[in-house]
Amino acid sequence: KQKKYISDELASRIHRYIVHGDSPIYMTNTLFSVFEDELSAEGVTNKYYLHGILHELFGEEFVFRRDYISRDPGATSLYSAIVEFIRRSPYPVAKKLIQKEFPGITEIVIHFAVSDANILNYFGEYLHASRLRLSEGDIEYLHDVANRFLEDKQAHHIKELYEEVIRKRPEILSRNAVSIYFSFYSIMEYLFEKDFQFSRPYIAPEGIEIGRPAERLHDLIYSSDEFDVSGISSFARENHYQIQALQEFINSCNDE
């Protein structure tokens, strides 16, 4: 332990951000991203160290869990309740069903709950990873597909791998309620996040630069016949990509 980990000024700024922000709950990764430059300048180079520092400084004021910090104990209980609600369902759970089960719940709490490491994003629906029906052979096959596509040391759109699996092992997809490549991406990222590099909708070998968020969002939208507006907002939040005016951005896609 140390008497001081970061400057009082920086600690105060982070504290104000948590207390006065729009959300009652913050992922530690989000806080690290917002203050990354100042934190790095003071020797804090990863979110885990930041989490420990904030727990030392504000442990009696906020609620701390593995991946997030909350100023509202009620938000953390809802977070856990939503994750458990999804876990109990053998099929993907639509956001509307979550809202019906938890009347009055805010979008931000749903967002944080479905950001849990064990929740797979099925594009507006959510499946708990414990409900995946995959044998060891299935997992080995999917890993082999990824390896074969990435032999060229390039980033690949997940749709390429998805179409390969549809042709050769469609039962893997149907057994896990996968009908679009967006869902398939979530499964691959969950299974192999330590083996490959992921940045929706791309997969690449470790160490390969995938591309800037604007380029990836463009490819994500243009690769589908239809795209939900909430998907654009979700991508922007997950990748810390700021869209100044959503309507103007959507209008910029009018050539398609």
N, C-alpha and C positions, 0 to 999 in steps of 0.2 A: 504494500500500500504506500501511497505517497500523500504528502500534504496537499499537493495541487497537481491536477492532471492537465487541465486546460485553463486558459485565462478566465478571470471573472467576467470579462466583457463577452467572450464567446459563450460561456456557460449561460449568461443572462439572456443572450439572443436566442439560444436554443430553447431555453425555458419559456420565453415569451411566445415562440413559435408554437410550442405544444399547448400552452394555456389559451392563447387567443386565436388559434387556427380554427378553420371551419369544421374540422373533424375531431371527434372525441378520442380517436385512436390513430396511432401512427406506426407504420412499419419502421423498424430500425433502419432498414435499407433506404427508406425515403429520407429520413433525417440525415443520414450520412451523405446522401446524394446532394441534398440542398446545401449543406455546409461543408462539402468535401474539400474545397480549396483552403478554407480557414483551418479545418481540422488537420489536413496534411501538413500545413505550415507549422502546426504545433505538435507534430509527431504522432497523430492519430490517423493510421492509414487503412483501417478496415472497420466494418460495422460492428464486429464482435467486441473490439476494444471500446468503441463508442458506447455500446450497450452497457458494458461494465462500468464505465465512467459515469454515465447518467444514473445508473442504479446507486452508485456511491453518493452522488450529489443529491438526487431527488427520490431516493428509494422510499421515503416515508410519505411522499406527496402523490406519486403516481403509482399505477399498477403495472408491474413488469412481467412479461412472459417471454418465451424464447425468441419470438420474432417481432414483438411489438411492445409499444408503451401506450398506456391509456390514462387519461385524466378522469375517466368516468368508469367506475367499477361495473356499472350496468352494461356498458358496451362490451366488456370482456366476457361477461356471462352470456350475452346474446351471441357473441362471436362463437363461443364454444357450443351453444345450443344449435346454431345454424349448421356448424360442421357435423354435429351429431345427427341432426335431422337428415342431412344428405347421406351420412354413413349408413343410416338405417334403410335407405331405399336401394333396392337391387337394380334400379333403372335410373337414367339421368333425370335430375330434378330441374324443372324450369324455374326461372326467377319468379314468375307469377305465383307459383306454388309456394315458394319461400315467403313471398309477401302476404299470401293468404294465411299461412301458418303463423306468421309474426306480424299482426296488424300494426301499421304505423311505423314499421322499421324503416330507417333511412337507407338511401342508396349507398352511402359511404360505409355503413356497417356491413351491408351485404358484400360490398366490394372487398373489404378486408377479410371477411370470413371465407369467401371463395378464393382468396389469394393464399390460403393455407396450402402447405406443401403437398398435402394428401388429396387435395381437391383438383380434379381434372376439368378443364374448361371445354365444354362441348358446344361453345358458341351460343350462349343464352341458356344453356342447360349445364348441370354440374353432376359429376359422378365421383364418388369416393374411390380412391385407388384400391381399397380393400375389396371392391366389388368387381375388379377386373377378372375376367375368366381367361387366364393365359397359363399354358403349361410351360415347363422348362424348355421344351422343344420349340414352342411358339416364340419365346423370348430369344432363344438362340437364332431362330430364323430371322427375326426382325433386326437383330444386331448384325447378322451377316448381310442383310439387304443394305443397311446403312454403310457398312464397311465397303461393299462393292461400289456403291455410288460415289463414295468419298475417296476412292483410290486416286482420283485425279487431283487431290489436294485443293479442291474448289468448294465454294458454298453451293448448295443445291436447294431449290425450292422443295418443300416437303411434299408437294403435289406429285413430283416425279416418283418418290418412294411409294406414295399412296397408290398410284396407278399400277405400280409393279405388284404390290400386295393384292390389289383387286383382281389382277389377272391370275395370279398363282395361288394365293391363299385367302380367298374372300371370306372363308368361314371365320377367320380370326377377327375380321372387322364386324361381321354380322353378329357374332357371339358377344361383342362388346359394344353394341349399339352405335357403331361408327358408320355414318352415312356421308360424311364430308371430310375432306383432308384436314380441316381445322381441328376436328376432334382427334384425328390420327396424330397430329403434331403434339397434342397434349400428352398422349400416351407415350410417344417416343421420348419426349423431354423428361417425363417422369421416370421412365425405365433407364435412360442412358445419359442423364445430365452430367455424370462424372466421366463419361467416355468421349463425348462429342460436345461441340459448341452449338448452342441454340439461340436463335433470335427470330421470333415469329415473323414470317413463315419459313425461315431458312434453318438448315442444319449444315454444319461444316466441321472439318477436323479441328482439333485444338490448335490455337495459334493462328488461325486464318481469319482475317478481317472480313466480316460479313457485309458491312455497309452501313451507311448512315440511316437513322430512323426515317427520315423523309422518303428515302428511296425504297426502304422496305415497306412502308405504309402504302406507297404508290403501287408496288407490286402486289401487295396483299389485296387491295381493293380491286385492281384490274384483273386479277386472276379468277374472279367470281362473277357469275351472271347477276347475282344480287348480293348486296352487302348492307348489313344493319348499321345505322348511324351510331348505335351504342358501341359497336365494335371499333369504330374509329376512336371514340373517347377512351375506351379501355386500352387500346394500343398506345395512345398518347400518354396515359397515366403510367402504364407499365414501363415505357421507355423514356419517361421524363422528357417527352417531346411536346413543346408548347404550340398549340394551334390558337392563334389570336382570335379568329372569328370562324366558328364551325360552319356557318352557312356559306361564307365566302369560300372556305376550303372545299365544301361539297360542290359549289358552283364551278370551281376550277376543274372538276372531273366531268364537266358536261360534254366534252368531246367523245365520251363513251356513253 
